């Protein structure tokens, strides 16, 4: 069961127009997402052991590919549980160890306060860079200029991240009963609060413990690995750092699986061969996995790629393409099939155009591409749905039935 399946059934799309477009969007942006996970794997082993980035990135990608290829959704869910637990423990362990290495919370805060704007809620630290883009060092201290303004565009862009990632709904769709969503929400929020707080604090403390280690944005993404290697005995370092590999494996396997399912179910069976057997669908899904693996490896070949930049681009693509449509599908009875198609395409095209053509203009145009993509897609869904004939009685009756069940 995929997100495109839901859209097709929501609008009674017998021709599979909406599911085919959704599957193509998933394929494009998940290739980018998978590439970011493979970059993580390459940086992990390159930083930890000094091994060749490209070789280790490819080996890690193949490991993820193999268990996703053989196990499917069940393998992804099972490994997610194990890997999530490992990530949780790894973050907590390194956080506690790094606080101790920094001489306690008070010493860490004092050091960071000496960096102009670093701990401010309204300003941002401005590192001084050389011509190659590396931060300048004076003695054993990294050099910073006057604090920059943490402007409204940056704040709005940060808040816009909350509009992304509707594809995680695949987990909700596989739940046994709606009552379990309440329990899962509590577990998820506890996990998020602890893990994200630890991750942010590790970044802050890393700046105090090893201030001259990370001179570029790309290098700074290795702070967790460097701190683990510095603070822990080899065996425990291996266990803790495997949490990073677990995160990359968990994410990339999910993306591979969703992409394979979308192409096999929604394009191959839904459009090309409607009488396809389960075995044929599985073969197409595995071929798709192979193609995405190769594209992901290609995108991850640049060792200096910023994981954050890659993830933010894919996140925006999904959020703008599917977020507005998901909300309208669930809560607006008047949404039509033409409106759904127009909204998805508008979101995807806006993200690509804004990122590459409009954002470089600067100023207000530099806002995170997810926000204009989301708003334009939402506007197009509403306008096109109002201008096209109302949904059939079958569609509205289905909507009313499920809304009543949800009360």
VMD Tcl script that draws the C-alpha trace (Angstrom):
set ca {
  {0.00 0.00 0.00}
  {1.51 3.32 -1.08}
  {0.68 7.02 -0.85}
  {-0.15 7.09 -4.60}
  {-2.59 4.20 -3.95}
  {-4.37 6.32 -1.40}
  {-4.69 9.26 -3.80}
  {-6.05 7.01 -6.56}
  {-8.71 5.52 -4.31}
  {-9.57 8.88 -2.75}
  {-10.46 10.33 -6.17}
  {-11.64 7.06 -7.81}
  {-8.94 7.51 -10.42}
  {-9.51 4.45 -12.62}
  {-6.97 5.66 -15.18}
  {-4.25 5.95 -12.49}
  {-3.27 9.46 -13.56}
  {-2.66 10.82 -10.08}
  {-0.84 7.69 -8.88}
  {1.47 7.65 -11.91}
  {2.47 11.30 -11.46}
  {2.94 10.73 -7.73}
  {5.13 7.70 -8.40}
  {7.34 9.67 -10.81}
  {7.77 12.48 -8.28}
  {8.66 9.92 -5.61}
  {11.22 8.33 -7.93}
  {12.96 11.66 -8.69}
  {13.21 13.03 -5.17}
  {13.91 9.72 -3.43}
  {16.97 9.25 -5.65}
  {18.24 12.50 -4.14}
  {17.34 11.32 -0.64}
  {19.02 7.95 -1.04}
  {22.14 9.76 -2.27}
  {22.27 11.76 0.98}
  {22.19 8.54 3.02}
  {25.04 7.09 0.99}
  {27.08 10.28 1.57}
  {26.60 9.67 5.30}
  {27.97 6.14 5.04}
  {30.99 7.24 3.02}
  {31.83 10.03 5.47}
  {31.43 7.68 8.42}
  {34.06 5.17 7.34}
  {36.32 7.76 5.74}
  {36.46 9.79 8.98}
  {36.63 6.82 11.34}
  {39.22 4.68 9.58}
  {40.75 6.92 6.93}
  {39.49 4.54 4.23}
  {38.63 5.70 0.73}
  {35.32 7.58 0.75}
  {34.07 6.30 -2.61}
  {34.77 2.61 -1.92}
  {33.13 2.66 1.52}
  {30.13 4.60 0.25}
  {29.51 1.97 -2.43}
  {29.94 -0.96 0.00}
  {27.49 0.64 2.46}
  {24.99 1.25 -0.32}
  {25.18 -2.39 -1.43}
  {24.58 -3.64 2.14}
  {21.40 -1.55 2.42}
  {20.30 -2.61 -1.04}
  {20.69 -6.32 -0.33}
  {18.55 -6.54 2.77}
  {15.88 -4.27 1.27}
  {15.95 -6.32 -1.95}
  {15.45 -9.61 -0.10}
  {13.28 -8.64 2.85}
  {10.91 -5.90 1.71}
  {8.72 -3.99 4.15}
  {9.01 -6.47 7.02}
  {12.81 -6.30 6.97}
  {12.71 -2.50 6.96}
  {10.34 -2.34 9.96}
  {12.36 -4.90 11.94}
  {15.71 -3.26 11.28}
  {14.20 0.17 12.00}
  {13.41 -0.97 15.53}
  {16.92 -2.30 16.17}
  {18.62 0.63 14.46}
  {16.41 3.21 16.19}
  {17.29 1.77 19.59}
  {20.98 1.83 18.69}
  {20.77 5.45 17.49}
  {19.01 6.45 20.71}
  {21.70 4.91 22.92}
  {24.53 6.25 20.75}
  {23.33 9.84 20.94}
  {22.81 9.70 24.71}
  {26.24 8.11 25.31}
  {28.22 10.61 23.23}
  {26.26 13.53 24.66}
  {27.11 12.58 28.24}
  {30.75 11.84 27.36}
  {31.24 15.10 25.46}
  {29.84 17.18 28.32}
  {32.39 15.57 30.63}
  {35.24 16.16 28.14}
  {34.29 19.83 27.85}
  {34.64 20.30 31.61}
  {30.95 20.48 32.32}
  {28.02 22.52 31.10}
  {29.24 25.81 32.60}
  {32.62 25.72 30.82}
  {30.94 24.82 27.53}
  {28.45 27.67 27.75}
  {31.19 30.16 28.68}
  {33.26 29.15 25.63}
  {30.32 29.36 23.25}
  {29.21 32.73 24.62}
  {32.58 34.15 23.55}
  {31.69 33.43 19.92}
  {29.66 36.44 18.69}
  {26.06 35.42 18.08}
  {26.59 31.69 18.61}
  {24.06 31.24 21.41}
  {21.85 34.18 20.54}
  {18.24 33.72 19.59}
  {18.28 36.75 17.29}
  {21.80 36.61 15.83}
  {23.97 34.05 14.05}
  {27.71 33.39 14.22}
  {29.68 34.42 11.13}
  {32.89 32.40 10.56}
  {35.74 34.12 8.72}
  {36.68 32.11 5.63}
  {39.67 31.97 3.34}
  {39.45 31.92 -0.45}
  {38.93 28.15 -0.47}
  {35.94 28.43 1.88}
  {37.74 27.08 4.97}
  {37.39 28.81 8.33}
  {40.44 30.82 9.40}
  {42.36 29.78 12.53}
  {44.36 32.02 14.87}
  {46.46 30.00 17.31}
  {44.10 27.30 18.53}
  {40.94 29.33 18.05}
  {38.64 29.50 15.02}
  {38.03 33.07 13.85}
  {34.60 34.69 13.74}
  {33.48 38.09 12.56}
  {30.72 40.25 14.03}
  {27.46 38.40 14.61}
  {25.06 38.38 11.70}
  {21.35 39.06 11.93}
  {19.13 36.01 12.33}
  {16.56 37.46 9.96}
  {12.91 36.75 9.41}
  {13.70 34.82 6.22}
  {15.88 32.37 8.14}
  {13.22 31.95 10.84}
  {10.42 31.40 8.31}
  {12.60 28.95 6.36}
  {13.27 26.98 9.54}
  {9.58 26.81 10.43}
  {8.75 25.71 6.86}
  {10.53 22.39 7.50}
  {7.43 21.35 9.43}
  {5.50 21.22 6.15}
  {7.64 18.41 4.73}
  {7.83 14.62 4.73}
  {4.23 13.42 4.18}
  {5.79 10.17 2.92}
  {6.30 9.00 6.51}
  {2.55 8.37 6.52}
  {3.34 4.95 5.04}
  {4.07 3.87 8.63}
  {0.63 5.00 9.78}
  {-1.01 3.16 6.88}
  {0.43 -0.15 8.09}
  {-0.80 0.19 11.68}
  {-3.05 -2.60 12.94}
  {-5.69 -0.36 14.53}
  {-6.24 3.39 14.80}
  {-6.16 3.14 18.61}
  {-2.45 2.30 18.40}
  {-1.69 5.70 16.87}
  {-2.07 7.35 20.29}
  {0.46 4.98 21.82}
  {2.87 5.31 18.90}
  {2.63 9.11 19.09}
  {3.80 9.09 22.71}
  {6.70 6.75 21.94}
  {7.70 8.80 18.89}
  {7.66 12.13 20.72}
  {9.78 10.82 23.60}
  {12.28 9.43 21.10}
  {12.36 12.70 19.16}
  {12.78 14.97 22.17}
  {15.68 12.94 23.57}
  {17.45 12.17 20.27}
  {17.12 15.62 18.69}
  {18.09 17.42 21.90}
  {21.14 15.18 22.23}
  {22.10 15.72 18.58}
  {21.89 19.52 18.86}
  {23.85 19.53 22.13}
  {26.55 17.29 20.63}
  {27.02 19.84 17.86}
  {27.31 22.69 20.37}
  {29.67 20.82 22.68}
  {31.78 19.65 19.75}
  {32.50 23.27 18.90}
  {33.86 23.75 22.46}
  {35.79 20.45 22.76}
  {37.51 20.47 19.35}
  {37.06 24.02 18.00}
  {39.60 23.74 15.16}
  {38.47 20.36 13.82}
  {35.60 21.47 11.60}
  {36.52 24.21 9.14}
  {33.79 23.67 6.53}
  {30.09 22.88 6.70}
  {30.68 19.47 5.15}
  {33.43 18.62 7.68}
  {31.27 19.79 10.60}
  {28.78 17.02 9.83}
  {31.37 14.53 11.13}
  {31.35 15.94 14.69}
  {29.59 12.90 16.16}
  {32.12 10.51 14.63}
  {35.14 12.52 15.75}
  {33.85 12.90 19.33}
  {33.07 9.17 19.56}
  {36.54 8.26 18.35}
  {38.14 10.70 20.78}
  {36.12 9.87 23.90}
  {35.41 6.14 23.80}
  {37.46 2.92 23.79}
  {37.63 1.29 20.37}
  {35.00 -1.39 20.99}
  {32.41 1.01 22.43}
  {33.25 3.57 19.78}
  {32.39 0.95 17.18}
  {29.05 0.26 18.83}
  {28.17 3.92 19.19}
  {29.26 5.01 15.72}
  {27.32 2.14 14.19}
  {24.32 4.24 15.23}
  {25.16 6.54 12.30}
  {25.29 3.59 9.94}
  {21.99 2.46 11.45}
  {20.41 5.84 10.71}
  {21.62 5.80 7.11}
  {20.49 2.19 6.63}
  {17.09 2.82 8.20}
  {16.39 5.89 6.08}
  {17.76 4.68 2.77}
  {16.04 1.29 2.99}
  {12.70 3.02 3.59}
  {13.25 5.30 0.60}
  {14.32 2.43 -1.63}
  {11.27 0.43 -0.61}
  {8.77 3.25 -1.17}
  {10.29 4.06 -4.58}
  {10.25 0.44 -5.69}
  {6.67 -0.04 -4.54}
  {5.51 3.18 -6.22}
  {6.99 2.27 -9.60}
  {5.98 -1.40 -9.53}
  {2.47 -0.93 -8.15}
  {1.41 2.43 -9.51}
  {3.18 2.63 -12.87}
  {3.79 -0.98 -13.94}
  {0.64 -2.64 -12.61}
  {-1.55 0.44 -12.52}
  {-0.74 1.75 -15.99}
  {1.32 -0.65 -18.11}
  {0.19 -4.17 -17.19}
  {-2.99 -4.18 -15.10}
  {-3.14 -8.00 -14.95}
  {0.43 -8.32 -13.65}
  {1.01 -11.08 -11.10}
  {2.49 -10.46 -7.67}
  {5.72 -12.07 -8.85}
  {5.97 -9.73 -11.84}
  {5.31 -6.71 -9.61}
  {8.06 -7.86 -7.25}
  {10.53 -8.25 -10.13}
  {9.80 -4.71 -11.37}
  {10.17 -3.38 -7.81}
  {13.58 -5.02 -7.49}
  {14.70 -3.66 -10.87}
  {13.64 -0.21 -9.66}
  {15.65 -0.69 -6.46}
  {18.72 -1.45 -8.57}
  {18.26 1.66 -10.71}
  {17.80 3.89 -7.64}
  {20.84 2.31 -6.02}
  {22.99 3.27 -9.01}
  {21.56 6.80 -9.21}
  {22.03 7.27 -5.46}
  {25.67 6.17 -5.71}
  {26.20 8.58 -8.61}
  {24.76 11.50 -6.61}
  {26.88 10.59 -3.57}
  {30.23 10.44 -5.37}
  {31.20 13.98 -4.31}
  {32.87 13.63 -0.91}
  {32.36 17.33 -0.17}
  {28.59 17.12 -0.56}
  {26.63 18.59 2.35}
  {24.19 16.01 3.72}
  {21.99 18.80 5.03}
  {21.74 20.52 1.64}
  {20.83 17.29 -0.15}
  {18.22 16.32 2.43}
  {16.64 19.79 2.46}
  {16.15 19.68 -1.32}
  {14.43 16.29 -1.29}
  {12.42 17.22 1.82}
  {11.10 20.31 0.01}
  {10.21 18.30 -3.08}
  {8.06 15.85 -1.16}
  {6.53 18.42 1.15}
  {5.41 20.71 -1.68}
  {4.24 17.89 -3.96}
  {2.27 15.81 -1.49}
  {1.71 17.87 1.66}
  {-1.05 20.21 0.36}
  {-2.75 17.38 -1.52}
  {-2.71 15.11 1.53}
  {-4.32 17.80 3.69}
  {-6.97 18.59 1.06}
  {-7.65 14.90 0.43}
  {-8.26 14.27 4.12}
  {-10.13 17.43 5.07}
  {-11.67 19.13 2.01}
  {-14.59 17.33 0.42}
  {-14.55 19.52 -2.72}
  {-11.04 18.50 -3.87}
  {-11.14 17.18 -7.43}
  {-8.86 14.92 -9.47}
  {-7.72 17.74 -11.82}
  {-6.98 19.86 -8.74}
  {-4.93 17.03 -7.24}
  {-2.86 16.56 -10.40}
  {-2.30 20.30 -10.87}
  {-1.29 20.73 -7.22}
  {1.27 17.92 -7.26}
  {2.91 19.15 -10.45}
  {2.93 22.76 -9.23}
  {4.63 21.78 -5.97}
  {7.35 19.73 -7.66}
  {8.10 22.25 -10.41}
  {8.11 25.20 -7.99}
  {10.68 23.55 -5.71}
  {13.06 22.80 -8.59}
  {12.64 26.25 -10.19}
  {12.86 28.16 -6.90}
  {15.97 26.30 -5.74}
  {17.91 26.71 -8.98}
  {16.60 29.94 -10.53}
  {14.89 32.16 -7.96}
  {16.68 31.59 -4.62}
  {20.07 32.76 -6.02}
  {18.52 36.25 -6.45}
  {18.76 36.66 -2.66}
  {16.62 38.74 -0.33}
  {13.15 37.38 0.25}
  {13.68 35.05 -2.70}
  {16.22 33.14 -0.59}
  {13.44 31.67 1.57}
  {13.44 27.86 1.79}
  {11.89 26.54 -1.42}
  {9.44 24.31 0.47}
  {7.38 27.31 1.62}
  {6.58 28.87 -1.81}
  {6.18 25.39 -3.27}
  {3.70 24.36 -0.57}
  {1.67 27.59 -0.73}
  {1.48 27.66 -4.54}
  {0.48 23.98 -4.68}
  {-2.24 24.57 -2.09}
  {-3.52 27.59 -4.00}
  {-3.57 25.68 -7.30}
  {-5.47 22.74 -5.75}
  {-8.15 25.09 -4.42}
  {-8.47 27.17 -7.61}
  {-8.50 24.24 -10.05}
  {-10.92 22.26 -7.84}
  {-13.29 25.26 -7.79}
  {-13.06 25.69 -11.56}
  {-13.69 22.03 -12.39}
  {-16.90 20.00 -11.89}
  {-17.63 18.80 -8.36}
  {-16.53 15.26 -7.45}
  {-18.99 12.48 -8.22}
  {-21.46 11.31 -5.59}
  {-19.42 8.11 -5.18}
  {-16.35 10.12 -4.22}
  {-18.16 12.42 -1.79}
  {-20.06 9.51 -0.22}
  {-16.76 7.72 0.43}
  {-15.35 10.89 1.97}
  {-18.38 11.36 4.22}
  {-18.32 7.73 5.33}
  {-14.71 7.81 6.46}
  {-15.05 11.20 8.13}
  {-17.94 9.80 10.18}
  {-15.90 6.73 11.11}
  {-13.08 8.95 12.29}
  {-15.24 10.85 14.80}
}
mol new
graphics top color blue
foreach p $ca { graphics top sphere $p radius 0.5 }
foreach p [lrange $ca 0 end-1] q [lrange $ca 1 end] { graphics top cylinder $p $q radius 0.2 }
display resetview
